[in-house]
Amino acid sequence: MNLFAELKRRNVFRVGIAYLVAGWLLVQVADVLLDVVGAPGVVLRSLAILMALGFIPAVIFAWVYEMTPEGVKKASEIVQDHSITHHTGKKLDIVTIVLVIAAVAFVVIERYLPGREVAATPESVPAIEAAAPAVVDESEPLGTDLALPVTSIAVLPFANRSNQEDDLYFTDGVHDDLLTQLAKIHDLTVISRTSVMEYRDSPKNMKEIGAELNVGTILEGGVQKVGDRVRINAQLIEVATDRHLWAETFDRELTAENVFELQSEIARKIVAAIAVQISPEEARLLAEVPTQNLAAYEAYLRAREVFYGANYTRSQEEAAQPFLERAVELDPDYVDAHVLLASIYGQKYWRSVDTSEELLAKYRATLDRASTLNPDSPGALRAQANYHYRVENDYARSLELLEQALAVAPGNVDIHGDLGLTLRRLGRWDESLASLRRALELDPANSFYRAILLETMANMWRWQDILDNSVPLEDADPDQLDIQITRAVALLNLSGDLKPVERVFERMNLAASTSYISWSAYVHILQRDPDRAIEVLEGPVWAELSNQTVGKTNYLSQLADAWRLKGDPVKANEFYEQLIEDLDWVMDSSMQTQVYSGAAIAVAMARLGRNEEALELVDWLVEQNPYEEDALVAITPIYTRAMVRALSGDADGAIADLETVLNMRGAFTTTAWDLHYDPNWDFMRDDPRFVELATPSNLIQ
């Protein structure tokens, strides 16, 4: 008997076919059930792997063993005339037919069951028809007994149900783009990315999350990317009742156009489920397809994953840039990629990493391309506003562009944040606070906007408000140095105690990427402890900072002040000389660098007796930065001129400048307490006018 006939006689083929049909059906049913319970993708992958691994043992078992009336026996022990494999084969045929019928029924139900849009297998024909109408529970009115309206929504991080963990960037990208779509709808309040990302894999229930994020509805779901298919499932839950307002699963061919269409469709289903009307303009914006090039889209998602990663550092710009350059190479009409690339150019210029004409030319060309492609894009409008803010220092024009962007995307947290930054430059401090508060309503966990809010309060001397809007040091995130320094400065101005500032640096993580690191040495100068200040300045964080363009002048200035306080003017003068050597590149840098680094150089010149040069430089800085045009930085040149005038023997001029500064909104560290402690002003302490200015009212009390 040949091998084929023996395999057939022992029902090996029948067992193999029955096993494949049963395994496929089990995996498909499990996929649906696991979607419902929100199980991680690894569960389904594990089941599929187990089924595949079980195939060979199943057919080996069919070859080695037979079913007999007495039970399972080895085939080699059974006389062929007594074998009943033909009866067993008929039973297997019946089982296989039943399984095939069940599989066909499952496919039909999956395709046509109301509330689902599931198509099939990767082998099936391309695109699936539009999803069935959203299923909404109408048994009770929306918002019953709700403290918060259902129009306030949090979209939790989507679960990555793909076979590859590396596909998380794609899942997060789909999630981010959905947030962007929802932010275009005026009647929705959408919690932004930073705040919802904290709830990835959170054990908290919907009511706990809803209470913490201050929302009435929550959307959760998952993304599965397999081969040339993408499946997205989503469900909208009312927080107060924990009931499902809408749930649906979408299965499409993996193309960029289909991904964007799915995001828009989900957005439309959400607004339908909570009875929000969208305008024709909003419908048009939702229907926009940013790119039809899937490779360009994936490159953009890679860049965004890097650029917006946790604990932002400058290296993230460098890592993201090649992905964006690849994206615009693949699709020169991809507006979002041009916008993010322009943001990187802008950051480099603003921080004086690169202020060359070559970079500015690329910056302008990238912006012009984005604006030409879609002049009404909120991203392109915001990017143009940032250019006028960072390069032209035209804050009025920046404000106009941001207001246009806000009209298109009223829920965009970054537009509200940029409005807050721009309004304070224009001296509109209260409006700035209102915009920053709105940004934090949309993204309550955003530490950057909270730090800017507190800094703005400090510029307005609203010290108690700072304490009311921040957590105590012992409860703080150790990475949020900016927030805690501002809080410590508030405590200093309320009590005169320098210890809170010192304690911040004992507990918090230090990074050279924040300007607030300068306080780590400055606090010891205020405490008149130059040895400790020098020790800090010679540490690893300041070593990194001293290699950065702006950080270098800060480093040299504080090191010189510390050595002078220590009683070694020769050593101090060496550092002042080094500081002055950087004058040319400072004056070729961005306005921000000119103001802060130029001020340090002017003081260094005066310390070295080069009074005329120092006065010429500082007068120019004052002239170029009037309060009416930039209320945030105008104080620094005036305060610096007070020091230069005092060192040059013009006490009257110095006192006049100090009186001006102490009565101008925008002075963060230039307060009576700063003058009271700073040893750099010791040579003026014989002047009763200075003593009066340097005596805080709460010190007298």
Secondary structure as UniProt FT lines:
FT   HELIX           3..9
FT   TURN            10..11
FT   HELIX           12..37
FT   HELIX           41..64
FT   STRAND          65..68
FT   TURN            69..70
FT   STRAND          71..74
FT   HELIX           75..77
FT   HELIX           80..82
FT   HELIX           85..112
FT   TURN            114..115
FT   TURN            122..123
FT   TURN            142..145
FT   TURN            150..151
FT   STRAND          152..155
FT   STRAND          159..160
FT   HELIX           165..167
FT   HELIX           168..182
FT   TURN            183..184
FT   TURN            186..187
FT   STRAND          189..190
FT   HELIX           193..196
FT   HELIX           197..199
FT   TURN            200..201
FT   HELIX           206..213
FT   STRAND          217..226
FT   TURN            227..228
FT   STRAND          229..238
FT   TURN            239..242
FT   STRAND          243..253
FT   HELIX           256..273
FT   TURN            274..275
FT   HELIX           280..286
FT   HELIX           294..307
FT   HELIX           315..330
FT   TURN            332..333
FT   HELIX           335..350
FT   TURN            351..352
FT   HELIX           357..373
FT   TURN            375..376
FT   HELIX           378..387
FT   HELIX           388..392
FT   HELIX           395..408
FT   TURN            410..411
FT   HELIX           413..425
FT   TURN            426..427
FT   HELIX           429..442
FT   TURN            444..445
FT   HELIX           447..459
FT   TURN            460..461
FT   HELIX           463..468
FT   HELIX           473..475
FT   TURN            478..479
FT   HELIX           481..495
FT   HELIX           499..507
FT   TURN            512..513
FT   HELIX           515..518
FT   HELIX           519..526
FT   TURN            527..528
FT   HELIX           530..537
FT   HELIX           540..545
FT   TURN            546..547
FT   HELIX           549..566
FT   HELIX           569..580
FT   TURN            581..582
FT   HELIX           583..587
FT   HELIX           591..607
FT   TURN            608..609
FT   HELIX           611..624
FT   TURN            627..629
FT   TURN            631..634
FT   HELIX           635..647
FT   TURN            648..649
FT   HELIX           651..661
FT   TURN            662..663
FT   TURN            665..666
FT   HELIX           672..677
FT   HELIX           679..684
FT   TURN            685..686
FT   HELIX           688..693
FT   HELIX           697..700
//
